[in-house]
Amino acid sequence: MTDTDPDLLATDGAEDSVRVVHDHADRLFSWRYDRERAQLVTLYNKAAASQWNSVTDLDWSTDVDPERVIEDESPALRLARVAATKPGSPMAKWSEKEFTQLGVELFKAQLSQFMHGEQGAMMTAAKLVETVPWIDAKYYAATQTMDEARHTEVFARYLHEKVGDAYPMSPYLQGQIFGLLEDSRWDIAYLGMQIIIESLALAAFGELLRRTSEPLLTKLLRYVMSDEARNVAFGIVSLSEYYRGLTSVELKERQEFMLENTLRSRLRSTTPEVWDHMGVSLEAVAPFMLEAAGDLGQGPFQAFQTAFFSKLVPNVRKLGLLDANDGYLRRQWGEAGLLEFEHADDTASDFASYDAVAADRARSRGTL
């Protein structure tokens, strides 16, 4: 397929429904079948045993009312309510009906990014199967590809059947994932997806899980997080070995990559399409949202950012990237106030604590 294949790219008449991404990485076929990496063998065996079925393990007959789901308000919706009290706010005359609609749209936008991100994770995991040189890592990445396909499927189904039309992929998320798929270095796919984006996903899923009581979504999120925590552990185990053999120049490139992409991640929460749907522009509401955040004494996504960096920083420390090159990344993140998370549990150590799939199966057998 090339960029000039419009008939192949079009689906149901929508020419923008498929995007060509050019991957510049070499495919590596290995004839070394010896199982040499015990931690990866353990993770692979765990992944194989923890597969769950999206059709039979989730009760899709559950009735979902999106307006009731958002009764436990998101940080963005709470912030919008405060912003509406400011003189001149374009939301000043909104009724409760409009705030409820905003909550539903924000919910749809969040689930949409989950869905798009999971497809990106599926494609990145498939790239790892092809490009990583170790057979144990190929085996595990194949299980992750199945995990991410299932995650994409369940978020797409939940959106379509329970909530409504999806929003387009955030340009910031798209930039991150397409960059990983296009990069010639296989370890960058690991670093960007397993360490950054998966840590980001765990934080986002956990934040939504804490404030929802909707039973189908609750179980869906618990099961997805079980897989994602194990996938982050996969990245840490693999890259810890590989990075011990890199030069200081090569490690500096990875540190710079971390800085660029962690800053970019802070921008993913912007959802201009939501505001367009509500009849106002992001530019019009942004000053009032910022003023409201100042009144509240914290950013609207402080809890989410804390959850993200409390996993990312210890994970990166375990890779050796925090202190490489005389602590280059340590200094940069220290100035951003992130070193308070340095000694939190890394995901390679605590991934089993997320295993809701195993817990539910043990409970059904009466062994828990």
C-alpha positions in Angstrom: 0.0 0.0 0.0 1.3 3.5 -0.8 0.2 7.0 -0.2 -1.5 7.0 -3.6 -3.9 4.1 -3.0 -7.1 6.0 -2.3 -9.3 3.0 -3.0 -7.5 0.9 -0.5 -7.3 3.7 2.1 -11.1 4.6 1.9 -13.4 2.7 4.1 -17.2 3.2 3.9 -16.5 6.3 1.7 -14.4 8.0 4.4 -11.0 8.7 2.8 -9.5 9.7 6.1 -10.3 6.5 7.9 -6.9 4.9 7.3 -3.5 6.5 7.7 -0.2 5.1 6.2 2.7 5.1 8.6 6.1 4.4 7.2 8.3 2.2 9.5 12.0 2.5 9.0 13.1 -0.3 11.4 14.7 -3.5 10.3 12.9 -6.8 10.8 15.0 -9.3 12.8 14.5 -13.0 12.4 16.2 -15.1 15.1 17.3 -18.7 14.9 18.3 -18.6 18.6 15.4 -20.3 20.3 17.0 -20.9 23.7 15.0 -19.5 26.5 17.8 -17.3 28.0 16.0 -14.6 29.9 14.2 -16.0 33.0 12.3 -12.8 33.8 10.8 -12.6 30.3 9.9 -16.3 30.4 8.1 -15.6 33.7 6.2 -12.7 32.2 5.4 -14.6 29.1 3.9 -17.5 31.1 1.9 -15.1 33.2 0.6 -13.3 30.1 -0.4 -16.5 28.5 -2.3 -17.6 31.6 -3.9 -14.2 32.1 -5.7 -13.8 28.8 -9.4 -12.9 29.2 -12.3 -13.0 26.7 -13.9 -9.7 25.9 -17.2 -11.4 25.0 -17.6 -13.8 27.9 -15.8 -12.1 30.8 -17.6 -8.8 30.5 -21.4 -8.4 30.8 -22.4 -6.4 27.7 -26.1 -6.6 28.6 -25.4 -4.0 31.4 -27.5 -0.9 30.9 -25.3 2.2 30.8 -26.7 5.7 31.2 -23.8 8.1 30.3 -25.4 11.0 32.3 -25.4 8.8 35.4 -21.8 7.7 34.8 -20.6 11.3 34.9 -22.3 12.0 38.2 -18.9 11.4 39.7 -17.5 14.5 38.1 -14.2 14.5 36.2 -11.7 17.2 37.2 -12.3 19.0 34.0 -16.0 19.2 34.6 -15.5 20.5 38.2 -13.1 23.1 36.8 -15.6 24.2 34.2 -18.3 24.8 36.8 -15.9 27.1 38.7 -14.9 28.8 35.4 -18.6 29.5 34.7 -18.8 31.8 37.7 -16.2 34.2 36.4 -17.3 37.5 34.9 -17.4 37.3 31.1 -17.2 33.5 31.0 -18.9 32.0 27.9 -20.3 29.4 30.2 -21.9 31.9 32.6 -25.5 31.3 31.4 -25.2 27.6 31.0 -27.9 25.5 32.6 -27.4 22.2 34.4 -28.4 20.4 31.2 -25.5 22.0 29.4 -23.0 21.0 32.1 -24.3 17.5 32.0 -23.8 17.4 28.2 -20.3 18.7 28.7 -19.6 15.9 31.1 -20.8 13.3 28.7 -18.7 14.8 25.9 -15.6 14.9 28.1 -16.3 11.2 29.0 -16.6 10.3 25.3 -13.4 12.2 24.5 -11.5 10.4 27.2 -12.7 6.9 26.1 -11.9 7.9 22.5 -8.3 8.6 23.3 -8.1 5.3 25.3 -9.4 3.5 22.1 -7.0 5.2 19.7 -4.1 4.8 22.1 -4.8 1.1 22.5 -4.7 0.6 18.7 -1.4 2.5 18.7 -0.1 0.1 21.4 -1.3 -2.9 19.4 0.7 -1.7 16.4 3.7 -0.9 18.4 3.7 -4.3 20.1 3.5 -5.9 16.7 6.5 -3.8 15.6 8.4 -5.2 18.6 7.6 -8.8 17.6 9.4 -8.0 14.3 12.3 -5.8 15.5 13.5 -7.0 18.9 16.4 -9.4 18.6 15.6 -11.8 21.5 13.2 -14.7 21.1 11.9 -14.3 24.7 10.9 -10.7 24.0 9.3 -11.6 20.6 7.2 -14.2 22.4 6.0 -11.7 25.1 5.4 -8.9 22.6 3.1 -11.3 20.7 1.0 -11.7 23.8 0.9 -7.9 24.3 -0.3 -7.5 20.7 -3.3 -9.7 21.6 -3.8 -7.7 24.8 -3.9 -4.4 23.0 -6.2 -5.7 20.3 -8.6 -6.8 23.0 -8.3 -3.4 24.7 -9.0 -1.6 21.4 -12.0 -3.8 20.9 -13.6 -3.3 24.3 -13.2 0.5 24.3 -14.6 0.7 20.8 -17.6 -1.5 21.7 -18.2 0.4 25.0 -18.2 3.7 23.1 -20.4 2.5 20.2 -22.9 0.6 22.2 -23.1 2.5 25.5 -21.9 6.1 25.0 -22.0 7.4 21.4 -19.8 8.6 18.6 -16.0 8.7 19.1 -13.8 11.8 18.9 -10.8 11.9 16.6 -7.3 11.0 17.9 -5.6 13.8 19.8 -2.8 15.3 17.6 -0.4 15.0 20.6 -1.2 11.3 21.1 -1.0 10.7 17.4 2.4 12.5 17.2 3.8 10.3 20.0 2.6 7.0 18.6 3.3 7.6 14.9 6.8 8.7 16.0 7.4 5.4 17.6 6.1 3.5 14.6 8.3 5.4 12.3 11.5 5.3 14.3 14.3 3.0 13.1 15.5 2.1 16.6 13.5 -0.8 18.1 14.2 0.2 21.7 12.5 3.6 21.2 9.3 1.7 20.5 9.8 0.1 23.9 10.7 3.3 25.7 7.9 5.4 24.2 5.2 2.8 24.5 6.0 0.5 27.4 7.5 3.1 29.7 5.9 6.5 28.8 2.5 5.8 27.2 1.6 2.7 29.2 2.5 4.5 32.4 0.3 7.4 31.2 -2.5 4.9 30.5 -2.3 3.3 33.9 -2.6 6.7 35.5 -5.6 7.6 33.3 -7.4 4.3 33.8 -6.8 4.4 37.5 -8.1 8.0 37.8 -11.3 7.0 36.0 -11.6 3.7 37.9 -11.5 5.6 41.2 -14.4 7.8 40.3 -16.8 5.5 38.5 -19.3 3.1 39.9 -20.6 1.9 36.6 -20.1 -1.9 36.8 -19.3 -2.8 33.2 -16.7 0.0 32.9 -15.3 -0.8 36.4 -14.6 -4.4 35.4 -13.3 -3.4 31.9 -10.8 -1.0 33.5 -9.6 -3.5 36.1 -8.9 -6.1 33.5 -7.2 -3.7 31.1 -5.0 -2.4 33.9 -4.0 -5.9 34.8 -2.6 -6.3 31.3 -1.0 -2.9 31.1 0.9 -3.2 34.3 2.5 -6.5 33.1 3.3 -4.8 29.7 5.1 -2.0 31.5 7.1 -4.6 33.5 8.0 -6.2 30.1 9.5 -2.9 29.0 11.5 -2.4 32.2 13.0 -5.9 32.2 14.0 -5.7 28.5 15.4 -2.2 28.4 17.3 -2.5 31.7 19.5 -5.2 30.0 19.9 -3.4 26.7 20.7 0.0 28.1 23.6 -1.4 30.1 25.4 -1.8 26.8 24.8 1.6 25.3 27.3 4.5 25.1 26.8 7.7 26.9 25.9 9.4 23.6 23.2 6.8 22.9 21.9 7.1 26.5 21.8 10.9 26.1 19.5 10.5 23.1 17.1 8.4 25.2 17.2 10.9 28.0 16.3 13.7 25.6 13.5 11.5 24.2 12.1 11.2 27.7 12.2 14.9 28.3 10.5 15.7 25.1 7.7 13.1 25.4 7.0 13.7 29.1 6.4 17.4 28.4 4.3 16.5 25.4 2.2 14.2 27.5 1.1 17.1 29.6 -0.8 18.5 26.6 -2.8 15.4 25.9 -5.8 16.5 28.0 -6.7 19.4 25.7 -9.9 18.5 23.8 -10.9 21.4 21.5 -13.5 19.2 19.7 -15.4 18.9 22.9 -15.7 22.7 23.2 -16.6 23.0 19.5 -19.4 20.5 20.1 -20.7 22.7 23.0 -20.7 25.8 20.8 -17.7 27.6 22.3 -14.0 27.5 21.4 -11.2 26.3 23.5 -9.5 29.7 23.1 -12.6 31.4 24.5 -12.9 29.2 27.6 -9.2 28.6 28.3 -8.5 31.9 30.2 -11.5 31.2 32.5 -10.4 27.6 33.1 -6.9 28.8 34.0 -8.3 31.4 36.4 -10.5 28.7 38.0 -7.5 26.5 38.4 -5.7 29.3 40.2 -8.7 29.7 42.5 -8.7 26.0 43.3 -5.0 26.2 44.1 -3.9 23.4 41.8 -4.1 22.3 38.2 -7.2 20.5 37.1 -5.3 17.3 36.4 -3.0 17.2 39.4 -4.1 13.8 40.7 -3.6 12.4 37.2 -0.1 13.9 36.8 0.9 12.6 40.2 -0.3 9.1 39.3 1.6 9.3 36.0 4.9 10.5 37.4 4.8 8.3 40.5 5.1 5.3 38.1 7.2 6.9 35.4 10.1 8.2 37.5 10.9 5.0 39.4 10.5 3.0 36.2 13.0 5.3 34.5 15.4 5.1 37.5 15.4 1.3 37.2 16.4 1.6 33.5 19.5 3.6 34.6 18.4 6.7 32.6 17.9 8.9 35.6 21.6 9.0 36.5 23.3 8.4 33.2 25.5 11.2 31.9 26.2 12.6 35.3 22.5 12.7 36.2 21.4 14.8 33.2 17.8 13.6 33.5 17.8 13.8 37.3 18.6 17.5 37.1 16.0 18.2 34.5 13.2 16.3 36.4 14.5 17.7 39.7 13.8 21.2 38.4 10.3 20.1 37.5 9.7 18.8 41.0 9.5 15.2 40.0 12.1 13.5 42.1 9.7 13.1 45.0 8.5 10.0 43.1 12.0 8.5 42.6 11.7 5.8 45.3 8.1 4.8 44.7 7.5 1.2 43.6 8.4 0.6 40.0 6.0 -1.4 37.9 8.3 -4.3 37.3 8.2 -4.9 41.1 4.5 -4.3 41.7 2.7 -5.4 38.5 1.2 -8.4 40.2 -0.8 -6.1 42.5 -2.9 -5.0 39.5 -3.9 -8.6 38.6 -7.7 -8.3 38.8 -8.0 -11.2 36.3 -6.3 -13.7 38.6 -8.1 -12.3 41.6 -11.5 -12.8 40.0 -10.7 -16.3 38.8 -9.4 -17.3 42.3 -12.6 -15.9 43.8 -14.8 -17.8 41.4 -12.9 -21.0 42.4 -13.4 -20.2 46.1 -9.6 -20.0 46.6 -9.5 -16.3 47.6 
